[in-house]
Amino acid sequence: MTIRVAAVQVRSTSDPAENLDIIAEQARQAVDQGARLVVFPEAMMANFTTRLAPVAEPLDGPFVQVVTGIAADLGAWLVVGMFEPAGDGRVHNTVVATDGHTLHHYRKLHLYDSFGSKESATVAPGSELVTFEALGTTIGLATCYDVRFADQFADLRRAGAEVICLPASWAPGVDKVDQWELLVRSRAMDAQAFVVGADQSGDPSATSRAPLGVGHSLVAGPLGKVVAALGAADGVLVTDIDVDLVARVREAIPLG
């Protein structure tokens, strides 16, 4: 079984309304190319230069309602990063997945308290893995820094995930592109699944740890092979994945 997937590589702004326009435009481009699963970056509601608490909304708020409407109009699954109020003054870094009729959400488990950053100061961690059935397969969700944690992707494998959506806002810095690509490929091998990594676009000359992205969105297969990839600039990466390969790999290499 083949599924056409897309990773949308853009740089979100600090304005949720402007970002919804970007989502609508880019999702339509992806669907016009046949994509049925369209993955956007982390922090598509508002980028990490923004004060998050004032823009955060509940799952039944207007941001998700608009995303749901876009998905329904296009007849495709959209995966989008947003922020929810956490109830303690912080927010949840949340990914929503919707086809316009059903809504799933995942709250980022592993917070980016590294390289001098402290995401946990403003973001509360989630507590549960998320998988769901769609497009004839099982889809799992993860977010950005989660990609450093092999156990999470092994657990998604055990939960049956064959395709894992990985929105990211991978901060630039020395060797960060190499780390991103290596980690996505490694976690695809741990999960024995396809991983669709959609990062915020970046400036290839950037060396600071600005909370944006480096680009280089990619789709990696269950043996770690890069199926398709972008550079640093904005783009829509559309590619076909053979989901049946997942079962063949898991049979050949039984990891338990």
N, C-alpha and C positions, 0 to 999 in steps of 0.2 A: 504494500500500500504506500502510495506516494502522497505527501502533503507539501504544498508550496507554502513556505514561511517567509516572513520578512522581518529584518531588524532595521528599525528606523533610527538613523544617527543624526541627531539635531542637538542644538544647544537651547535649552529652555530659558525663559526670561524670569523675572521676578513677578510677573503679572499673570495670574491664572487664566484670565479671560483671553489674553494674547496667546497663551500656551494652548488653550482649547482650539483656537483657530489653526495653530500649527498641527495639532493632532488631527483635526478634520482633513486638512489639506494633504498631509503626508500619508494618512491612512488610505485616502482615496487613491493616491498614486500607487501605493502598494497593492491595493485590491484591483486596480486597473491592470496590474501586471499578473493577476491571478492568485495573489496571496490569500490564504484563508485564515492564517494566524499571523498577526502583526504585533511585534514586540517593540515597545518604546523604552527609552531610558528611565532610570531612576530619577526622581525629582522632576518629573514632567509638569507637575502642578506648579512648582516654583523652584528655581535652582537654589543651591546652597549658599548663595550670597544673600538670601532673603531671611528675614526673621520668620521662622516657621510657624510659631504658635498663632499669630494673627491670621494666617492664610489657611490653616488647617480646617478641614470640614469633616463631618461624619459621613458615613458611607451612603446615607440617603440625602446628602447635600447636593447643591447644584452642579458641582464639578463632576461627580460621578453620574449624575443624571444626564448631563450633556454627553459624556463619554459613552454611556449606554445607548443614547439616541443615535450617535454616530455609528456604533457597531450595528445597531438594528437597521439603519438605513443602508449600510454597506453589505450586510449579510456576512460578516466576518467576525472572528474573535480578536479583540483588542486587549493588550496587556500594557498597563500604564502605571507609572509610579506617582504616588500622591502622598499626602500627609493627613492623618486623623488626630484629633485631640485624644490625649492619653488619660486625662483625668487627674494628673498630678502636676499640671503646668507644662509638661513636656508633650511631645507628639509621638505618634507611631509613624515610622517610615513604612508605608504600605504600598503593596502592588495589588491592583485590581485587575481581574480578568473577566470579560463579559462578551457575550454575543448579542447583547441587546435584550435578552430574555432572562438569562441566568447570570448571577454575579458571584464570583469567588474573590476572596481577599487573603493576602498573606502579609503578615507583619514581620519585618526584618528581624532575624534572630541575633545576628552577630553585628555589634555596633563598632564603628570605625574609631576605636580609641588607640590610634597608632600614628607614627610619624608626626607626633606633636599635636594631633587632632584629638578631640574628645567628643565624639558624637553623642555619647550617653548623657552629656550635660543638657542636651535639648531633646533627645530622642529616647523613648522608652522601648525596650526590646519586646519582641513578640515571644510566643511560647510554643507555637505549634507548626509542624510541617504542613504543607498544603499540596494535595494532588486532586485532580478532578478529571472526569471523563469528557472528552470532546473530540470531534473529528475522527472518531473511530480509534482513538488511542487514549493513553493516560498522560496527562500533562502535569508537571510539577513546577513550582515557583520558588525562586530564590532571588536575592538582591545583592549586588555589588560585593561587599566585603565578605559575605557568606562564601564566596568562591575560594577563600583561603582554608576552608574547613572541610576536609575530605569526608568526615563522618556524616555531615549533613547530606552530601550527595550519595553516599552509600545507603543512607536511610531512605532517600528518595527512590533509589533503585529497588530496595526491598519493598517499598510501597507500590511498586509497579510503574513508576514514571518512565516513559519512553522518550519524551521530549521535555526538556527543562528550559523554561524562560528565565533569563538572567538580566533584568534591567540593571544598569550601572551608571554611576557618575564617578568614574575612576580618576582620581585627582592626578594631575601631571607631576612629574618629577624624574629624577635620574633613574633610568632603567624601568620606569613604570609601564611602558608599552610592552617590554619583554615579559615582565611579571604577569600582566593581564593576559597576554596570549598564552603563555605557558600554563597559567592556572586554569583558564577555560578549557584547554585541551586536556589537562590532567583530570579535572573534575568530570569531564565527559567520559574519560576512561573509568573513573571510580564509579560513576553512575551507570556505565555501559548504556548510555543514552545520547541522544542529540542534545546539545546545549546551544541555545540561541542567545548570544551575548550582545545586548544592544546598549552601547555606551553613548554618553553625551559627546558631541563632536569636540575636537580640540585644535589647538595651535601647535603644529609640529615643532616649533622653535621654543615652546614654553618649557621652563625649567622649575617654575615655582610650584608650590602645592596648592594653588588656587582651587577652590572646591567646585570644579567644573568637570572636565573630561579630557581624555586623550584621543577619542575616536577609536579606530581599529576594531569596530564591531565585527563579530565573526560567528559562524556556525561551525561547530566541531562535532564530529561523529563519534560513535561508541568505541572506536579504537583510537581516538585522539586525533584523527586526521582532520585538517581544516577543509571544510566543504566549500566555503566561500568567505570572503573577508573584504573589508573596506580599509582605506587609509584614514587620515585624520579629519578630512573635511566632511561637511554635511553629505548625506546620501541615504538611499534606500536600498538595502541589500536584500534581494529576492532570490531564493533558491529552492530547489526541490530536495526533500529528504525522503529516503526509503526507510520507512519505519520498520519494515520487516527485517532489516539488517540488525536491529536491536535484539530480536529473539535469536537470530543466528549467532551473534556474538556471545550472548549469555549462555547459549547451549555449548558453544565451543570453549568458553572460559567461565566455568561456574564459580562465582565468587561467594555465593550463599547470601 
